Amino acid sequence: MLTRRQFLDTSFQSTSILSLASSVPCFLTRSLQAAEKKKKNGRILVVIELNGGNDGLNTVVPFKDDNYQKYRKTLGISESKVLKLNPEIGLHPAMKDAARLVEDGRLAIVQGVGYPNPNRSHFESRGIWQSAQLNPKAHGGYGWLGRALDQNSNRVQTFADSICLGDVDPPQALRGRQATPSTIKNLAELKFDLQSIDAEVDSDKNTTDDLLQFVRRRTVDARATVERLNKVKNTGSTKTRYPNNGLPNRLKEIARLIRAELEPRVYYTVQAGYDTHINQEFDHYRRLSEFSGALSAFLNDLRDSQLDDRVLVLVFSEFGRRVAENDSQGTDHGTAGPVFLASPSVEAGLHGPAPDLSDLQDGDLKMTTDFRSVYATILSKWLDINPQSCLQGHFPLIDFLPS
């Protein structure tokens, strides 16, 4: 008779081939059959979080607005430097690659995105964006994407529904009652020993014990997944050239995972460094340049693999910055800001009204688009998931995706 402890030991020792965090066995309990059933045209969402509070006014710049120049005497970007999207609004000069994506029809920008009754706390604002709940205590620890993925979770075993890439804990956005996120610091840390798995498979191939047969099936699935991941690791670089730093490297690895036809519908990564209280000009330029170049390389990489039409990239930050610069050549915590959506499937360009710099709320921008409308549009038009149950309310859809 197989005890519960022996069952667990057998099941999870067979996954010890991965020297990763405790969440990594999610990969090895992945059902290969479920992965094979996934449609080849299944859509994927990639989320990039700009952590720290990106200065939206110096990202999507209202350069023709006299109030902008008045409030940004030293940090304001002149018309001669801005990358114009129209006669009044343009992108930060560091975002040349992003500007080309707009021209190519692959980048949409929703202006003035925020939430009602904003606060300037990193922790609380991230909790609101991650959970899509305005009451930080009401979300139960679950996120908007976790709740969405729960709608497709009707299985007994647990495997990764989403993957967070980078040296961070899985974000709350991915946590659901059933949906399980997994974290990979980087693909180089994946270590496999196929001989150990084969030994597990061979040792139980003649068993008649139901539980051992179940463990053997799980181990067979694990081996198939390991073969896929080994293929990902051993695949050489694509022709696409990525900048060689943090965010580009993580997006490059996400592209490799997508090409491996693994099951997750959602990938998540974070670019930190946007809390620009002092000496903003240089730091903000560097962050936006890295982000812009990484996003462009990622989309080009997927295009070269003929996968770009299956992938939508969502880029957000927990809040924007104050309209007026501070005395330290920086900006302090604010409210609304732009959200980016990247894919050949988007309706490129600007969406939604720009915030009015002559009508502020305690020195902050008033939001013009509720962030939950962005989420509702992605859920409904891209992931084909009912947004009302995920967001616990009805929010108007935005036209950055076609109906």
C-alpha positions in Angstrom: 0.0 0.0 0.0 1.5 3.3 -1.0 1.3 5.9 1.8 0.5 9.6 1.2 4.1 10.5 2.1 5.6 7.9 -0.3 3.3 9.2 -3.0 4.4 12.8 -2.5 8.0 11.8 -2.3 7.8 9.8 -5.5 5.9 12.5 -7.3 8.1 15.4 -6.3 11.5 13.7 -6.2 10.9 13.0 -9.9 10.8 16.8 -10.4 14.0 17.4 -8.5 15.8 17.9 -11.8 14.9 21.5 -11.6 17.1 23.5 -9.2 14.8 26.4 -9.0 12.4 28.1 -6.6 9.6 26.0 -5.0 7.1 27.2 -7.6 9.1 25.6 -10.4 7.5 22.1 -10.0 4.5 23.7 -11.6 6.3 23.2 -14.9 6.8 19.5 -14.3 3.3 18.8 -13.3 2.2 20.4 -16.5 0.0 18.1 -18.6 1.5 17.6 -22.0 -1.9 16.6 -23.3 -3.4 19.9 -22.2 -0.6 21.7 -23.9 -1.1 19.8 -27.1 -4.8 20.6 -27.0 -4.0 24.3 -26.9 -4.9 25.8 -30.3 -1.9 26.9 -32.4 -3.6 30.3 -32.7 -4.2 30.7 -29.0 -3.6 34.3 -27.9 -1.0 35.3 -25.3 -0.7 38.4 -23.1 2.7 39.7 -22.0 2.6 42.2 -19.2 5.4 44.7 -18.6 5.2 46.6 -15.3 7.1 49.9 -15.1 7.7 49.8 -11.4 8.1 53.0 -9.4 5.6 55.3 -11.0 6.5 56.4 -14.6 6.4 60.1 -15.4 3.6 60.0 -18.0 3.9 63.7 -18.8 7.5 63.3 -20.0 6.7 60.0 -21.7 3.7 61.1 -23.8 4.5 64.8 -24.0 1.9 67.6 -24.5 4.6 69.8 -25.9 2.2 72.4 -27.3 0.5 73.0 -24.0 1.7 76.2 -22.3 0.9 74.8 -18.9 3.3 71.9 -19.5 6.2 74.3 -20.0 5.1 76.3 -17.0 5.0 73.3 -14.7 8.2 71.7 -16.1 10.6 74.6 -16.3 13.8 72.4 -16.2 12.4 69.0 -17.0 10.1 70.0 -19.9 10.9 68.6 -23.3 10.9 71.1 -26.1 9.0 70.7 -29.4 12.3 70.4 -31.2 13.3 67.3 -29.3 10.0 65.5 -28.9 9.0 62.6 -31.3 5.8 64.0 -32.6 2.7 61.7 -32.8 0.5 64.6 -33.9 0.8 68.5 -33.9 0.3 68.6 -30.1 1.6 65.4 -28.5 4.7 63.4 -28.9 7.0 60.8 -27.3 10.1 61.3 -25.1 13.2 61.6 -27.4 14.5 58.3 -25.9 11.6 56.4 -27.4 12.7 56.3 -31.1 11.9 52.6 -31.4 8.5 53.1 -29.8 7.8 55.9 -32.2 8.6 53.6 -35.1 6.2 51.1 -33.7 3.4 53.6 -33.8 4.3 54.5 -37.4 4.3 50.7 -38.2 0.8 50.3 -36.8 2.0 48.2 -33.8 1.7 50.4 -30.8 -1.4 52.0 -29.2 -1.3 54.5 -26.3 -4.2 55.1 -24.0 -3.9 58.5 -22.3 -4.8 59.5 -18.8 -5.3 56.1 -17.3 -5.9 55.8 -13.6 -8.5 55.0 -10.9 -11.0 57.0 -8.8 -9.8 58.6 -5.6 -6.1 58.0 -6.2 -3.5 57.7 -3.6 0.3 58.1 -4.0 1.3 55.0 -2.1 3.4 52.5 -4.2 2.1 49.6 -2.2 -1.6 50.5 -2.3 -1.6 51.7 -5.9 0.2 48.5 -7.0 -2.4 46.5 -5.1 -5.2 48.3 -6.9 -3.7 47.8 -10.3 -2.9 44.2 -9.6 -6.2 43.2 -8.1 -8.5 45.6 -10.1 -10.2 46.3 -6.8 -10.3 49.8 -5.4 -10.5 48.5 -1.8 -7.1 46.9 -1.1 -8.7 44.7 1.5 -11.4 43.3 -0.7 -9.3 41.4 -3.2 -8.5 38.4 -1.0 -5.0 38.2 -2.4 -6.2 37.4 -5.9 -5.4 39.3 -9.1 -7.3 40.3 -12.1 -5.5 37.9 -14.4 -5.6 35.1 -11.8 -9.4 35.4 -11.7 -9.5 35.5 -15.4 -7.4 32.3 -15.7 -9.5 30.7 -13.1 -12.4 30.7 -15.6 -10.4 28.3 -17.7 -9.2 26.1 -14.8 -11.2 22.9 -14.6 -8.4 20.4 -13.8 -7.4 18.5 -10.7 -3.6 18.8 -11.1 -1.8 22.1 -10.8 0.5 23.5 -13.4 1.7 26.9 -14.4 -1.1 29.0 -16.0 1.3 32.0 -16.1 5.0 32.7 -15.9 6.8 35.6 -14.3 10.3 36.1 -15.6 12.9 37.9 -13.4 14.2 38.0 -9.9 10.8 38.8 -8.3 8.0 37.0 -6.6 5.0 36.2 -8.7 2.8 39.4 -8.8 -0.6 39.4 -7.2 -2.1 40.0 -10.7 -1.4 36.4 -11.6 -2.7 34.8 -8.4 -6.1 33.0 -8.6 -8.0 30.5 -6.6 -6.9 27.7 -9.0 -4.7 29.5 -11.5 -1.0 29.0 -10.6 1.8 31.3 -11.5 5.4 30.2 -11.7 8.6 32.2 -11.6 11.8 31.8 -13.5 14.8 34.0 -12.7 16.3 33.3 -16.0 16.5 30.3 -18.4 20.2 29.7 -17.7 19.2 28.5 -14.2 17.1 25.7 -15.5 19.1 22.5 -14.9 17.8 19.1 -16.2 18.8 15.5 -15.7 16.9 13.4 -18.1 18.5 10.2 -16.9 16.8 10.7 -13.5 13.4 11.1 -15.1 13.9 8.1 -17.3 14.8 6.0 -14.3 11.6 7.0 -12.6 9.6 6.1 -15.7 11.2 2.7 -16.1 10.9 1.8 -12.5 7.1 2.0 -12.5 6.3 0.9 -16.0 4.9 -2.5 -15.0 3.1 -1.4 -11.8 -0.6 -2.1 -11.3 -1.0 0.3 -8.4 -3.3 3.2 -9.5 -1.4 5.8 -7.6 2.0 4.7 -9.0 0.5 4.7 -12.5 -0.7 8.3 -11.9 2.8 9.2 -10.7 4.3 7.5 -13.8 2.0 9.4 -16.1 3.0 12.7 -14.4 6.6 11.8 -14.8 6.2 11.0 -18.5 4.6 14.4 -18.9 7.5 15.9 -17.0 9.9 14.4 -19.3 8.1 15.8 -22.4 8.1 19.2 -20.8 11.8 19.0 -20.0 12.5 18.1 -23.6 10.7 21.2 -24.6 12.5 23.4 -22.1 15.9 21.8 -23.1 15.0 22.7 -26.7 14.3 26.3 -25.5 17.7 26.5 -23.7 19.6 25.0 -26.6 18.0 27.1 -29.2 20.5 29.7 -30.6 19.8 33.4 -30.8 17.4 34.6 -33.4 18.4 37.1 -36.0 16.7 39.8 -33.9 19.2 41.9 -32.0 18.2 42.9 -28.5 20.0 45.5 -26.3 22.1 43.6 -23.8 20.6 44.6 -20.4 17.8 43.7 -18.0 14.4 44.1 -19.6 15.6 43.2 -23.2 17.1 40.0 -21.9 13.9 39.0 -20.1 11.7 39.7 -23.1 14.2 37.7 -25.2 13.7 34.8 -22.9 9.9 35.2 -22.9 10.0 35.1 -26.7 11.9 31.8 -26.5 9.3 30.4 -24.1 6.5 31.4 -26.5 8.2 29.7 -29.4 8.4 26.5 -27.4 4.6 26.4 -27.5 4.3 26.0 -23.7 0.8 26.3 -22.2 0.8 29.6 -20.3 -1.4 32.3 -21.8 0.2 35.1 -19.7 3.8 36.1 -19.2 4.8 38.9 -16.8 8.0 40.9 -16.2 9.0 44.1 -14.4 11.3 47.0 -15.2 12.2 48.9 -12.1 13.7 52.4 -11.6 10.8 54.8 -12.4 10.6 56.5 -8.9 12.4 59.6 -10.1 12.3 62.0 -7.2 15.8 63.4 -8.0 17.8 64.1 -11.1 15.1 62.6 -13.3 16.4 63.7 -16.7 19.2 61.1 -17.1 17.5 58.2 -15.3 14.2 58.6 -17.1 15.9 58.8 -20.4 17.9 55.6 -19.7 14.8 53.7 -18.5 12.6 54.7 -21.5 15.4 54.0 -24.0 15.8 50.5 -22.5 12.0 49.9 -22.5 11.5 51.3 -26.0 14.3 49.2 -27.5 13.3 46.1 -25.7 9.7 46.3 -26.8 10.7 46.9 -30.4 13.1 43.9 -30.4 10.6 41.7 -28.8 7.9 42.4 -31.4 10.4 42.0 -34.2 11.6 38.7 -32.8 8.0 37.4 -32.7 7.4 38.7 -36.2 10.4 36.8 -37.5 8.9 33.7 -35.9 5.4 34.4 -37.3 4.0 34.6 -33.8 3.5 38.3 -33.4 -0.2 38.2 -34.3 -0.8 35.9 -31.3 0.8 38.2 -28.7 -0.4 41.4 -27.1 1.9 43.4 -24.8 0.4 45.5 -22.0 2.6 48.1 -20.4 1.6 50.0 -17.3 2.9 51.8 -14.2 1.2 52.0 -10.8 0.8 55.8 -11.1 2.2 58.8 -12.9 4.0 61.8 -11.3 3.0 65.2 -10.1 2.4 67.8 -12.8 4.9 70.3 -11.3 8.5 69.3 -11.0 10.1 69.4 -7.5 13.1 71.3 -6.3 15.4 68.3 -6.8 15.1 68.2 -10.6 12.7 65.3 -10.2 9.0 64.6 -9.8 7.0 63.2 -7.0 4.2 60.6 -6.8 1.2 61.5 -8.9 -1.9 59.9 -10.4 -2.9 59.1 -14.0 -0.5 58.1 -16.8 -0.3 56.4 -20.2 -0.8 52.7 -20.9 0.9 51.1 -23.9 -0.6 48.2 -25.9 1.7 46.6 -28.5 0.8 44.1 -31.3 0.2 44.1 -35.0 -3.4 43.6 -34.0 -3.9 47.0 -32.2 -5.4 50.1 -33.6 -2.2 52.2 -33.4 -1.8 55.7 -32.1 -3.4 57.7 -29.3 -6.7 56.7 -27.6 -8.8 58.5 -25.1 -8.6 62.2 -24.2 -5.4 63.7 -22.9 -5.6 65.0 -19.3 -6.3 68.7 -19.1 -3.3 70.6 -17.5 -5.6 73.6 -16.8 -7.9 71.4 -14.7 -5.9 69.7 -12.0 -7.0 68.0 -8.7 -4.6 69.1 -5.9 -1.8 69.5 -8.4 -2.4 66.1 -10.0 -3.9 65.0 -13.3 -7.5 63.9 -13.4 -7.8 60.5 -15.0 -9.7 60.4 -18.3 -9.8 56.6 -18.6 -10.4 54.0 -15.9 -7.7 51.4 -15.9 -10.4 48.7 -15.6 -11.6 49.7 -19.1 -8.2 48.7 -20.4 -8.4 45.4 -18.6 -12.0 44.8 -19.8 -10.9 45.4 -23.4 -8.0 42.9 -23.1 -10.1 40.3 -21.4 -13.1 40.6 -23.8 -11.4 41.3 -27.1 -8.1 39.5 -26.8 -8.4 36.6 -24.2 -12.1 35.9 -24.9 -12.8 35.9 -21.2 -15.9 37.5 -19.6 -14.5 40.7 -17.9 -17.5 41.4 -15.6 -16.8 38.5 -13.3 -13.0 39.2 -13.2 -13.4 42.9 -12.6 -16.7 42.7 -10.6 -18.4 45.4 -12.6 -19.1 46.7 -16.1 -16.5 49.0 -17.7 -16.7 50.4 -21.3 -14.4 48.9 -23.8 -11.8 51.0 -25.7 -11.1 50.8 -29.4 -7.4 50.0 -29.2 -8.4 46.5 -30.3 -10.9 45.9 -33.2 -14.2 44.4 -32.3 
